[in-house]
Amino acid sequence: MKKKFDPFIYIFIFLLQLKVISQTNYDIYSELDSKEKTITISQTITFKNTSNNILDKIYLNDWANSYEGTESQLVNHLANQFNRSFYFSAKNKLGYTEIERINGNQGSLIWSRLKDQLDIIEVILHEPLNPGEIINFCINYKVKLPDDKFTGYGVNSNNKIFFRDFFISVSPLEKDTWILQSNLGLRDNSNPPSSYLINWKYPNKYNLVSNLKNISKKNYAGDLISSQFEAAKLSSPEFIFDEKNDFEKIVFSDGFIVETDILPKKNGNIELEKSLQKIYLFTKNILGPLERDRLLVLRKDYIKNPLVGISEAFSFLKPFSEEFIFETKFIKAFLASYLHELFDINKRKNHWIPGGVQTYMMMKYVEKFYPETKFLGALKDFKILGIPFFKGYSAPKIGFNESFSFIYEFGEHANNQQSDTLGREKLTKSNELYTSPYHVGSGLFYLDQYLGKNILEEGLGEFSSSNGKDSFKIILENKSNKNLNWFFSDYISDREAFDLYIKNTLKNKTTTSITISEKNGRKLPFKLDFIKNDSIVKEKWYFHSGKDSIYKLKSGKYDYVAINSNRYLPEKNRHNNWKYLKPSHGIKPLKLTFYGDSENLKRNQLFYHPISDFNVYDGFTAGMRIYNTRVKNQPFELDVHPQYSFKENDYVGFFRTRYRFINHKSKNYLNQAFITGKSYHYNTNLRYTSIQPSFSMYFRPLDLRSNKRQQLNVSWYNVFRERDPEIEVNPDYSVLSFLHRYNNSDAVNVFSTTSNLEISGKFGKIHFTSQYRKLFPSGRQFSVRFFAGKFIWHNTLETQFFDFNLNRSPDYLFRYDYLGRSDETGIWSQQFVPAEGGFKSFFEESSSNNYMVSINASIGIWKWIEFYGDIGTLKNQGRNSVSYFDSGIKLNLVQDYFELFFPLYSSNGFEPSQDFYSTKIRFLFYPRLSTLSSLFTRKWF
């Protein structure tokens, strides 16, 4: 029988040991039931009102209850990132909290959960709590541990338990206001440092590791262990229950303890204690010591947010030393834990502080201990048959520390970056994990170079000593006597990137005059470098006033003048930072490179590589792709694909030019002007050529976490075809198309519409498509698609080429990836494209020159097996309307990429009993890798 205790007696004894209560104190008894995956908890809380207000209620964080089901903010946050883990999970994999009672000094307290935040509890006090007064209350509850696949916390398949933020705690108070933040799986609990005394009872099969000090341990009732832990100033208690002991404990000379499961390879040459001592002393020297004596550094935390690089992908080439890989991994995870406990701030609102400091500290560590390391490591020296494979490429020359701004610019050039001062819950996944912390860290590193004299390091130490409470800006301004509004007001608060550029150079025998401009007229410091033979021979810092400024320097024998030749300050366009000084025209030389590369700031670049393709009429084609597209998007792009058709013994190909107009502060975030052309064969010995100028406008909400997207497009299709003797009409035509698309999708719901008006001398028509798809918690999927089209006029009734079609669009604008677009029989005629009528069965009268309406639906039966059904009506001029239906089984092997359709019953009858059933089977297949890759990238952006 479980022994009961009087919690208030224990509170009284506990309080006698405290001289002054200046923080919240937690006294917790907890018992783990590993079979039921539950923890029974009896908890007492001593809370002091540190605000200036009289409190009549208290709020509690119950983050364990965020795993209880589909209504929590955690579930919605993950679904927004296309994370379906909750929807595919059985109920026994979820977590929740069952509260038995909450008692105060005068008995039971009234409590309730917030309507829209199921993991926040509101407790009504018996009496108002005045400023400076103390209240004690007790909570008895049971926590059901979730599966760790949701956020990494909970129970894994090996019954290992990662316990973090599962105890009920008092919500933080900031400036007399409650911070009511639900769990979003971001490790940003903002609890202030508190005192903990935690007693555990758990099965003796487990080894228990914690970031609290273990003050006692003994066997209890045969197969149980009783352990007691304490901590004086701790934000987040952490406990790891594991049947194995994968942790190493390192005790440093000052008594600080690190326990970690980030360990070097057993057969490696790394001295663990030496590497950890180096990292700890480096961190302590800059940030100062923690107010506690131990830290838990977890491999799980690093895996959730790894360092971007290629050390894993190309590990067989050994681009980095074992020591470098281990230490950069460890310091990233170490700093995450160190900064979490160091800064007593609102970590969700001010995430940029620990995120940016973490990146800055890693950069300083690499600068001190591995200054020559490149982003691609030693791959620049990699050879095949003695030939340097990457010789002449720019990417291997990017310094490791330069890579942080390079990665930020990748998102900025795609217009996906967000302001660093946005709350963390408002950031997309890529901005939360990489873009924002790398941007702030690179900016701090740049600021460090500008201020010099270790001013930033000293300021960071002073800022850390206040636990992040003081103003970092004021600290730095006092130490440097410089106005830093450009950094704190523009750089981290404005998503518009800086864009310094060399507007003009004028060189004579004695002086070189350089005109520097910033495209948005903003003020910032910059470094002007003169470069000779790839080395900086002269450099000087200036502060740009925001207006065009002329700087005169003594002339010398330089190859280039450059703004910020080191890539520490992210910019919108680096290419205009460099000016070639040798020729009078100042045009950079052209460089041809095999396959892609990063930008070469000293050259104009063109890339090339072999390509191949296939369709029925051209057969296999081979050729060369010539393009100027780099890793990061750029305003003007040229892409040419000349190819040779071995079947037609003729040249075919494709080209596209694109100019992008990016708007960083508008819902109309992107405009693009295209000219696209292609020339292939649409039938044996019959060529088509299509020229298409177009202009597109793209819209999205200013909140980038929203998945709503809209597009307006105007395209002028000009098609020229060699005449087919069987086609009576003129084979050449032009079509003006006005299109609007809308899409709003997440992991559970997909909704899209497309409206299109097409105008030609031969016809005019309008058509509308809407699609809705829903994923149910059982894993089944339901989808429905609606299509309606109507001809406004039609002057070419002698052909069905421009008609709507129920089961196979004629694709007269050559928009779809048909492998055999003109085939009416054979395997290629069975390719299905979800366009127009969307029917899978074939019917004799399937074209319409008047109007057509159809509905396509499918529902999951088991896993990737679905049942589909279509119904539709079409009408031709001078004829009565005709209605059709079909149904069958769909194998959804890869959604939107590879699917199979097996007709069952339709207007044709029971199709499996009819002749040549194999010719009735349809398949959906998109051969473009971009279609498949989008399935994996959309949850990041």
Secondary structure, 3 states (H helix, E strand, C coil): CCCCCCHHHHHHHHHHCCCCCCCCEEEEEEEEECCCCEEEEEEEEEEECCCCCCEEEEEEECHHHHHCCCCCHHHHHHHHCCCCCCCCCCHHHCCEEEEEEEEECCEECEEEEECCEEEEEEEEEEEEECCCCEEEEEEEEEEECCECCCCCCEECCCCCEEEECCCCEECCEECCEECCCCCCCCCCCCCCCEEEEEEEEEECCCEEEECCEEEEEEEECCCEEEEEEEEEEECCCEEEEECCCCCEEEECCCCCEEEECCCCCCCCCCCHHHHHHHHHHHHHHHHCCCCCCEEEECHHHHHHCCCCCCCCCCHHHCCCCHHHHHHHHHHHHHHHHHHHHHCCCCCCCCCHHHHHHHHHHHHHHHHHHCCCCECCHHHHHCEECCEECCCCCCHHHCECCHHHHHHHHHHHHCCCCCCCCCCHHHCCHHHHHHHHHHHHHHHHHHHHHHHCCCHHHHHHHHHHHCCCCCCHHHHHHHHHCCCCHHHHHHHCCCCCCECEEEEEEEECCCEEEEEEEECCCCCEEEEEEEEECCEEEEEEEEEECCCCEEEEEECCCCCEEEECCCCCCCECCCHHHEEECCCCCCCCCEEEEECCCCCCCCCEEEEEEEEEEEECCCEEEEEEEEECCCCCCCCEEEEEEEEEECCCCEEEEEEEEEEEEECCCCCCCEEEEEEEEEEEEEECCEEEEEEEEEEEEEECCCCCCCCEEEEEEEEEEEEEECCCCCCCCCCCEEEEEEEEEEEEECCCEEEEEEEEEEEECCEEEEEEEEEEEEECCCCCEEEEEEEEEEEEEECCCCCCCCCEECCCCCCCCCCCCCCCCCCCCCHHHHECCCCCCCCCCCCCCCEECCEEEEEEEEEEEECCEEEEEEEEEEECCCCCCEEEEEEEEEEEEECCCEEEEEEEEECCEEHHHCCCHHHHCEEEECCCHHHHHHHHHCCCC
